[in-house]
Amino acid sequence: MCMPMSARSLCSLLCLIFITPAVHSQNSPAAPAPPPTSYSILTRDALTDHLKQFSGSNQDREQRIRNWFLQVGCSESQLIEQKVSWGEPPNLFCMLPGETNSIIVVSAHFDYVNRGEGVVDNWTGATLLPAFASTLRQISRRHTFVLISFTQEERGLVGSEYYVKHLTPEQRGRIAAVINLDTLGLAPTEVWVSHADPELVRILNGVAHLIKVPLSGVNVDGIGSTDAESFEPYKIPRITIHSVTQDTLRILHSPLDRFSAVHLDDYYSTYRLLTAYLVYLDGCLGRSAEPAHASPAASSATPQANAPQN
């Protein structure tokens, strides 16, 4: 999570974290039950093993995510590295074609600020992307999924801004939703409600209700930003999933950001919820989407390699 210096240094800004009433409650309206879909997910041990393989090098982090994408079956032709600036690792995305031209982007940055181990912010998010790819490959997808691990989020959303800026207007128009993951496992699953599309929040709430996973709304306005915000100027529906509270904010961008800070039960519950959410979104979001007539590569939100910025 990209945090302004003032937010890190002034304790008074902690009051800007607004904890909403629990989104998930017995009175909350649940979304209709998802269509029956059989899929498998990683075990908790496998997910924990990936989480432990953090690195102090952003280049190594990008390469490890890339290798895991390959291991779960995202082929070389489906993997794209997008250079953003010289001397820095690229944006990395795996594109899984669907039956329509409608696109769901799932994003999480892999870089960190070189304090602590950078496990919470945001290795917890980045390592889930290949896990999602493993599951999504098992289902018959309506949407094309673009799973993106962004570079240089901590330098001011550099990677995500570059990505969305270099899409064509047609490609941006085909993005039905951006699901962004940033700073997971410090608490049960939370959503930045004030900066999220209401329909995406409603559906997430319904899925959480169905699979009995806790979900609450915690807004972080004024505390920091995250890659989903790069899509806001283009009016692309977005939602950011996180786990930050007043008690845990101090962990971010500090020596406290270590593997030991992650609550593995909460982290695995978040993974289970988000996997079910993506499967459900694929089945219910944008039912009017037209079948894809062009090749997936031509219509997907995966631009060709661009000249990097200096």
C-alpha positions as CSV (number, residue, x, y, z in Angstrom):
1,M,0.0,0.0,0.0
2,C,1.4,3.4,-1.0
3,M,1.4,5.7,2.0
4,P,2.1,9.4,2.0
5,M,4.9,10.5,4.3
6,S,2.5,12.6,6.3
7,A,0.2,9.7,6.9
8,R,3.1,7.6,8.2
9,S,4.5,10.3,10.5
10,L,1.4,11.9,12.0
11,C,-0.5,9.8,14.5
12,S,-3.4,12.1,14.3
13,L,-4.2,10.8,10.8
14,L,-5.1,7.5,12.3
15,C,-8.6,8.8,12.9
16,L,-9.1,8.9,9.2
17,I,-9.4,5.1,9.2
18,F,-13.1,4.7,9.4
19,I,-14.3,1.2,10.5
20,T,-17.8,0.7,9.2
21,P,-20.4,-1.6,10.7
22,A,-19.7,-5.2,9.7
23,V,-20.6,-5.7,6.1
24,H,-21.3,-9.3,6.8
25,S,-24.2,-9.9,9.1
26,Q,-27.2,-12.1,9.5
27,N,-29.4,-9.3,8.1
28,S,-27.2,-8.6,5.1
29,P,-28.8,-9.5,1.8
30,A,-26.9,-12.3,0.2
31,A,-26.3,-12.7,-3.5
32,P,-28.1,-15.6,-5.2
33,A,-26.3,-18.9,-4.8
34,P,-23.6,-19.3,-7.5
35,P,-24.2,-21.8,-10.2
36,P,-22.7,-25.2,-9.2
37,T,-19.0,-25.2,-10.2
38,S,-16.4,-27.7,-9.2
39,Y,-13.0,-26.4,-8.6
40,S,-10.1,-27.0,-6.3
41,I,-7.9,-24.6,-4.3
42,L,-4.4,-24.7,-2.8
43,T,-4.0,-26.2,0.7
44,R,-3.1,-23.9,3.6
45,D,0.4,-25.5,3.7
46,A,1.0,-24.8,0.0
47,L,-0.1,-21.2,0.4
48,T,2.0,-20.7,3.5
49,D,5.0,-22.2,1.7
50,H,4.7,-19.6,-1.1
51,L,4.3,-16.8,1.4
52,K,7.5,-17.8,3.1
53,Q,9.4,-17.5,-0.2
54,F,9.6,-13.7,0.0
55,S,12.8,-11.9,-1.1
56,G,14.5,-8.6,-0.4
57,S,14.9,-8.0,-4.1
58,N,11.9,-6.7,-6.2
59,Q,13.5,-8.4,-9.3
60,D,13.5,-11.8,-7.4
61,R,9.9,-11.2,-6.3
62,E,8.7,-10.7,-9.9
63,Q,10.6,-13.8,-11.1
64,R,9.1,-16.0,-8.4
65,I,5.6,-14.9,-9.3
66,R,6.4,-15.6,-12.9
67,N,7.7,-19.1,-12.1
68,W,4.6,-19.9,-10.1
69,F,2.3,-18.7,-13.0
70,L,4.2,-21.2,-15.2
71,Q,3.9,-24.0,-12.7
72,V,0.2,-23.7,-12.5
73,G,-0.2,-23.8,-16.2
74,C,-0.2,-20.2,-17.4
75,S,1.8,-20.8,-20.6
76,E,4.6,-18.6,-21.9
77,S,2.2,-17.2,-24.5
78,Q,-0.2,-16.2,-21.8
79,L,2.5,-14.4,-19.7
80,I,3.4,-10.8,-20.6
81,E,6.1,-8.7,-19.0
82,Q,5.5,-5.0,-19.5
83,K,8.5,-2.7,-19.1
84,V,7.6,0.4,-17.2
85,S,10.9,2.1,-16.4
86,W,14.6,1.3,-17.0
87,G,16.3,-0.6,-14.3
88,E,13.1,-1.7,-12.6
89,P,11.3,-5.0,-12.8
90,P,8.3,-5.0,-15.2
91,N,4.6,-5.4,-14.7
92,L,3.7,-9.0,-15.0
93,F,0.4,-10.5,-16.1
94,C,-1.1,-13.8,-17.0
95,M,-4.1,-13.7,-19.4
96,L,-6.7,-16.5,-19.3
97,P,-9.0,-16.1,-22.2
98,G,-12.8,-16.4,-21.7
99,E,-15.9,-16.9,-23.9
100,T,-16.7,-13.2,-24.1
101,N,-14.7,-10.0,-24.6
102,S,-15.5,-8.9,-21.1
103,I,-12.5,-8.7,-18.8
104,I,-12.0,-9.0,-15.1
105,V,-8.6,-7.7,-13.8
106,V,-7.2,-9.1,-10.6
107,S,-4.2,-7.1,-9.3
108,A,-1.6,-7.0,-6.5
109,H,1.7,-5.2,-6.4
110,F,4.9,-7.2,-5.7
111,D,7.3,-4.4,-4.8
112,Y,8.0,-3.2,-1.3
113,V,9.7,-0.2,0.5
114,N,12.8,-2.0,1.7
115,R,11.8,-1.9,5.4
116,G,11.1,-5.1,7.2
117,E,10.5,-8.1,4.9
118,G,7.6,-6.6,2.9
119,V,5.5,-9.8,3.5
120,V,2.3,-8.1,4.5
121,D,2.6,-5.2,2.1
122,N,2.2,-6.8,-0.4
123,W,3.7,-10.3,-0.8
124,T,0.4,-11.5,0.7
125,G,-1.5,-10.2,-2.3
126,A,1.0,-11.0,-5.0
127,T,1.4,-14.7,-4.1
128,L,-2.3,-15.2,-4.4
129,L,-2.4,-14.4,-8.2
130,P,-0.9,-17.7,-9.3
131,A,-3.2,-19.5,-6.9
132,F,-6.2,-17.9,-8.5
133,A,-4.8,-18.8,-12.0
134,S,-4.6,-22.4,-10.9
135,T,-8.3,-22.4,-10.0
136,L,-9.6,-20.3,-12.8
137,R,-8.0,-22.6,-15.4
138,Q,-10.2,-25.4,-14.1
139,I,-13.5,-23.7,-14.9
140,S,-15.2,-22.7,-18.2
141,R,-14.7,-19.0,-18.1
142,R,-17.1,-16.4,-19.5
143,H,-14.7,-13.5,-18.8
144,T,-11.1,-13.1,-19.8
145,F,-9.1,-12.9,-16.6
146,V,-6.0,-10.7,-16.5
147,L,-4.0,-11.4,-13.4
148,I,-1.6,-8.6,-12.9
149,S,1.3,-8.1,-10.4
150,F,2.2,-4.4,-10.6
151,T,5.6,-2.9,-10.2
152,Q,6.5,0.3,-8.3
153,E,3.2,0.7,-6.5
154,E,5.2,2.1,-3.5
155,R,6.6,4.8,-5.7
156,G,3.2,6.3,-6.4
157,L,1.2,3.7,-8.4
158,V,3.7,3.9,-11.2
159,G,3.1,0.4,-12.7
160,S,-0.7,0.5,-12.6
161,E,-0.9,4.0,-14.0
162,Y,1.4,3.0,-16.8
163,Y,-0.6,-0.1,-17.5
164,V,-4.0,1.6,-17.7
165,K,-2.7,4.6,-19.6
166,H,-1.3,2.3,-22.4
167,L,-4.6,0.5,-22.9
168,T,-6.8,1.6,-25.8
169,P,-10.2,3.2,-25.1
170,E,-11.7,-0.1,-26.4
171,Q,-9.6,-2.2,-24.0
172,R,-10.5,0.0,-21.0
173,G,-14.2,-0.3,-22.0
174,R,-14.1,-4.0,-21.9
175,I,-12.9,-4.2,-18.2
176,A,-16.0,-5.1,-16.2
177,A,-14.2,-5.0,-12.8
178,V,-10.8,-4.5,-11.1
179,I,-10.3,-6.6,-8.0
180,N,-7.2,-5.3,-6.2
181,L,-5.5,-7.0,-3.3
182,D,-3.2,-5.1,-1.0
183,T,-1.9,-5.9,2.6
184,L,-3.8,-9.1,3.6
185,G,-3.7,-11.4,6.6
186,L,-3.4,-8.8,9.5
187,A,-7.1,-9.4,10.3
188,P,-10.2,-11.0,8.7
189,T,-11.0,-9.8,5.2
190,E,-11.8,-6.1,4.8
191,V,-12.9,-3.9,1.9
192,W,-12.3,-0.2,1.2
193,V,-16.0,0.5,0.8
194,S,-15.9,4.2,0.1
195,H,-13.6,3.7,-2.9
196,A,-15.4,0.6,-4.3
197,D,-18.1,-0.1,-6.8
198,P,-21.3,-0.8,-4.8
199,E,-22.3,-3.8,-6.9
200,L,-18.9,-5.4,-6.4
201,V,-19.2,-4.8,-2.7
202,R,-22.7,-6.3,-2.7
203,I,-21.6,-9.4,-4.5
204,L,-18.6,-9.9,-2.2
205,N,-20.8,-9.5,0.8
206,G,-23.2,-12.1,-0.6
207,V,-20.4,-14.6,-1.3
208,A,-19.0,-14.1,2.2
209,H,-22.4,-14.8,3.7
210,L,-22.8,-18.0,1.6
211,I,-19.5,-19.5,2.6
212,K,-19.6,-18.1,6.1
213,V,-16.4,-16.1,6.0
214,P,-16.3,-12.8,8.0
215,L,-16.1,-9.6,6.0
216,S,-16.1,-6.0,7.2
217,G,-15.7,-2.5,5.7
218,V,-12.7,-0.5,6.7
219,N,-12.1,2.7,4.8
220,V,-8.5,4.1,4.5
221,D,-9.3,7.5,3.0
222,G,-6.4,9.9,3.6
223,I,-4.1,7.2,4.9
224,G,-2.8,5.8,1.7
225,S,-3.5,4.7,-1.9
226,T,-3.4,1.5,-3.9
227,D,-3.3,0.3,-7.5
228,A,-7.1,0.2,-8.0
229,E,-7.1,4.0,-7.8
230,S,-5.3,4.2,-11.1
231,F,-8.5,2.9,-12.8
232,E,-10.8,5.5,-11.1
233,P,-10.3,8.3,-13.7
234,Y,-11.5,6.0,-16.4
235,K,-14.7,5.1,-14.4
236,I,-13.7,1.4,-14.4
237,P,-15.5,-0.5,-11.5
238,R,-13.0,-1.3,-8.8
239,I,-12.7,-2.8,-5.3
240,T,-9.8,-3.1,-3.0
241,I,-9.5,-5.9,-0.5
242,H,-7.1,-5.4,2.5
243,S,-6.8,-6.0,6.3
244,V,-5.6,-2.7,7.8
245,T,-7.0,-1.4,11.1
246,Q,-6.0,1.3,13.5
247,D,-4.1,-1.3,15.5
248,T,-2.1,-2.7,12.5
249,L,-1.4,0.4,10.5
250,R,2.0,0.8,12.3
251,I,3.2,-2.5,10.7
252,L,3.2,-1.1,7.2
253,H,6.4,0.4,5.8
254,S,8.3,-0.6,9.0
255,P,10.5,-3.3,10.4
256,L,7.4,-4.9,11.8
257,D,6.3,-6.0,8.3
258,R,7.5,-9.6,8.6
259,F,6.1,-13.0,8.0
260,S,5.4,-13.4,11.7
261,A,2.9,-10.5,11.4
262,V,0.6,-12.5,9.2
263,H,-2.4,-14.3,10.8
264,L,-2.4,-17.4,8.7
265,D,-6.0,-18.4,9.6
266,D,-7.2,-15.0,8.5
267,Y,-5.0,-15.1,5.4
268,Y,-6.3,-18.5,4.3
269,S,-9.9,-17.4,4.9
270,T,-9.4,-14.4,2.7
271,Y,-7.9,-16.6,0.0
272,R,-11.0,-18.9,0.2
273,L,-13.4,-16.0,0.0
274,L,-11.6,-14.3,-2.9
275,T,-11.4,-17.6,-4.9
276,A,-15.1,-18.1,-4.5
277,Y,-15.7,-14.4,-5.4
278,L,-13.8,-14.6,-8.6
279,V,-15.6,-17.8,-9.7
280,Y,-19.0,-16.2,-8.8
281,L,-18.2,-12.9,-10.6
282,D,-17.3,-14.9,-13.7
283,G,-20.8,-16.4,-13.7
284,C,-22.9,-13.4,-12.8
285,L,-21.2,-10.2,-13.8
286,G,-22.2,-8.6,-17.1
287,R,-24.5,-11.4,-18.3
288,S,-25.2,-9.3,-21.4
289,A,-21.5,-9.6,-22.5
290,E,-21.2,-10.6,-26.2
291,P,-19.3,-13.6,-27.3
292,A,-15.8,-12.9,-28.4
293,H,-15.5,-12.8,-32.2
294,A,-11.9,-11.5,-32.3
295,S,-9.0,-13.4,-31.0
296,P,-8.6,-13.1,-27.2
297,A,-5.2,-11.4,-27.6
298,A,-6.8,-8.7,-29.8
299,S,-9.6,-7.9,-27.4
300,S,-8.1,-8.4,-24.0
301,A,-6.7,-5.8,-21.7
302,T,-3.1,-6.9,-22.3
303,P,-1.3,-4.3,-24.5
304,Q,1.6,-5.2,-26.6
305,A,5.0,-4.4,-25.2
306,N,5.5,-0.7,-25.0
307,A,8.7,1.4,-24.9
308,P,9.6,1.9,-21.2
309,Q,9.6,5.3,-19.7
310,N,12.8,6.9,-18.6
